[in-house]
């Protein structure tokens, strides 16, 4: 775990991430709702009660790509495996959204035209979170209900139902006849980039 913490610190410093350390050496990432994500010897804790973390405070006019992540550490793990593709890190903004998140609307009001990337893992909760973010980004109110291993997706005046085993963000957008506006990055492990980062 210590080597993972050291590697995470190196990435944070290279990319100018907003973070701090506590007395035990754990990394703390402060969310906008006053809570903090923690990563260290005692494990990884992510705030559950809403809020979001932004990787840095910058002139939003220079941002060209935004990465929506399940946690700050997921963003760091993603960078660890994909750093060769980032020639201009100053133009990147990483945002972590908690499971019961608050849409970072104030940030997106200030951003110009940017490319949206999703780094949210492969599980059902991550998929629902990704869809919720995309609908909020489009200004569409959406609701989900799980019934008898089917997911009912309600938006506008439409209701879609999809078997849970084949539920995906691409499937929802296809059935809803909404053109995808994002790029989705999925880990090879089908779990998360952080899982791969901790088990390399």
C-alpha positions in Angstrom: 0.0 0.0 0.0 2.9 2.4 0.8 4.2 2.1 -2.8 0.7 2.8 -4.1 0.5 5.9 -1.9 4.0 7.1 -3.1 2.9 6.5 -6.8 -0.3 8.4 -6.2 1.5 11.3 -4.6 3.9 11.5 -7.7 0.9 11.6 -10.1 -0.9 14.3 -7.9 2.2 16.5 -8.0 2.9 16.0 -11.7 -0.7 16.9 -12.6 -1.2 19.6 -10.0 -4.0 17.8 -8.2 -5.7 19.3 -5.2 -4.8 17.0 -2.3 -3.3 17.0 1.2 -1.8 14.5 3.7 -2.7 13.7 7.3 -0.5 12.8 10.2 -0.5 9.1 9.2 0.6 9.9 5.6 -2.8 9.1 4.1 -3.9 11.2 1.1 -7.0 13.4 1.5 -9.0 14.7 -1.4 -11.5 17.4 -0.2 -15.0 17.3 -1.8 -17.1 20.4 -2.2 -19.6 19.3 0.5 -16.9 19.4 3.2 -16.2 15.7 3.3 -12.9 14.0 2.2 -11.9 10.9 0.3 -9.0 9.1 2.0 -6.4 6.7 0.7 -3.6 5.2 2.8 -2.5 2.2 4.8 -6.0 1.7 6.3 -7.6 1.5 2.9 -9.7 3.7 0.6 -12.8 5.6 1.8 -15.0 7.7 -0.5 -17.8 10.0 0.7 -21.2 8.6 0.1 -23.4 11.6 0.9 -23.1 13.6 -2.3 -20.6 16.2 -3.3 -17.8 16.0 -5.8 -14.0 16.6 -6.0 -12.3 18.7 -8.7 -8.7 17.9 -9.5 -7.6 21.6 -9.5 -8.7 25.2 -9.6 -7.7 26.5 -13.0 -8.7 28.9 -15.8 -11.5 26.9 -17.3 -10.9 28.5 -20.7 -7.8 26.3 -21.1 -9.6 23.0 -20.4 -10.3 20.8 -23.4 -11.1 17.5 -21.8 -13.0 16.6 -18.6 -12.8 13.1 -17.0 -15.7 12.1 -14.8 -14.5 9.5 -12.3 -15.9 7.4 -9.5 -13.2 8.7 -7.1 -10.0 10.8 -7.0 -8.0 7.6 -6.7 -9.8 6.1 -9.7 -8.6 9.2 -11.7 -5.0 8.7 -10.4 -5.1 5.0 -11.3 -6.5 5.8 -14.8 -3.6 8.3 -15.3 -1.1 5.7 -14.1 -2.0 3.3 -16.9 -2.6 6.0 -19.6 -0.1 8.8 -18.9 1.5 8.4 -22.4 -1.7 9.8 -24.0 -1.6 13.0 -22.0 0.8 15.4 -23.8 -0.8 18.5 -22.3 -2.0 17.8 -18.8 -2.7 21.5 -18.2 -5.8 21.1 -20.4 -7.3 18.2 -18.4 -9.8 18.4 -15.5 -10.7 15.4 -13.5 -13.9 15.4 -11.4 -14.8 12.6 -8.9 -18.5 12.2 -8.2 -19.7 10.2 -5.2 -22.4 7.5 -5.5 -25.2 9.9 -4.2 -23.6 12.8 -6.0 -24.3 16.4 -6.6 -24.1 17.3 -10.3 -21.1 19.8 -10.7 -23.3 22.2 -12.6 -21.3 25.4 -11.5 -18.1 24.0 -13.1 -19.8 23.1 -16.4 -21.4 26.5 -16.6 -17.9 28.0 -16.7 -16.4 25.4 -19.1 -16.4 26.1 -22.8 -16.8 23.3 -25.4 -15.0 20.3 -23.9 -14.8 16.5 -24.6 -16.4 14.4 -21.9 -14.8 11.2 -20.8 -16.3 8.7 -18.3 -14.0 6.7 -16.0 -16.6 5.1 -13.7 -15.9 1.3 -13.6 -18.1 -1.5 -14.8 -20.5 -2.3 -11.9 -24.2 -1.6 -11.9 -23.8 1.4 -9.5 -21.1 2.9 -11.7 -23.2 2.4 -14.8 -26.2 4.1 -13.1 -24.0 6.9 -11.9 -22.6 7.4 -15.4 -26.1 7.5 -17.0 -27.3 9.9 -14.2 -24.4 12.3 -15.0 -25.1 12.2 -18.7 -28.8 12.9 -18.3 -28.0 15.8 -15.9 -25.4 17.1 -18.4 -28.2 17.1 -21.1 -30.7 18.6 -18.7 -32.9 15.5 -18.7 -34.6 14.3 -15.5 -34.2 10.5 -15.2 -35.4 7.9 -12.7 -34.3 4.3 -12.2 -36.2 1.4 -10.6 -35.1 -2.2 -10.2 -37.9 -4.8 -10.5 -37.5 -8.5 -11.0 -34.0 -8.3 -12.4 -35.0 -5.6 -14.8 -34.1 -1.9 -14.7 -36.8 0.5 -15.5 -35.4 3.8 -16.9 -37.9 6.7 -17.0 -37.1 10.0 -18.7 -39.4 12.7 -20.2 -42.5 10.7 -21.1 -40.6 7.5 -21.9 -40.1 4.3 -20.0 -37.5 1.7 -21.0 -36.9 -1.6 -19.3 -33.7 -3.5 -19.7 -32.6 -6.9 -18.2 -30.0 -6.2 -15.5 -27.4 -8.6 -17.0 -27.2 -6.6 -20.3 -27.7 -3.1 -18.8 -25.1 -0.6 -20.1 -24.8 3.1 -20.8 -24.5 2.4 -24.5 -27.7 0.2 -24.4 -29.6 3.0 -22.7 -28.6 5.7 -25.1 -29.4 3.4 -28.1 -32.8 2.6 -26.8 -33.5 6.2 -25.8 -32.4 7.3 -29.3 -29.9 9.7 -27.7 -26.6 10.3 -29.5 -23.6 9.6 -27.2 -21.5 12.7 -26.6 -18.8 11.0 -24.4 -16.0 8.5 -24.5 -16.2 5.7 -22.0 -13.0 4.2 -20.7 -13.3 0.7 -19.2 -10.6 -1.2 -17.3 -9.3 -4.5 -18.6 -10.2 -6.2 -15.3 -13.8 -5.2 -15.8 -13.8 -4.0 -12.2 -11.9 -0.6 -11.9 -8.6 1.0 -12.8 -8.0 1.4 -9.0 -8.3 -2.4 -8.6 -5.7 -2.9 -11.3 -3.5 -0.2 -9.8 -3.5 -1.9 -6.3 -2.9 -5.3 -7.7 -0.2 -4.8 -10.3 
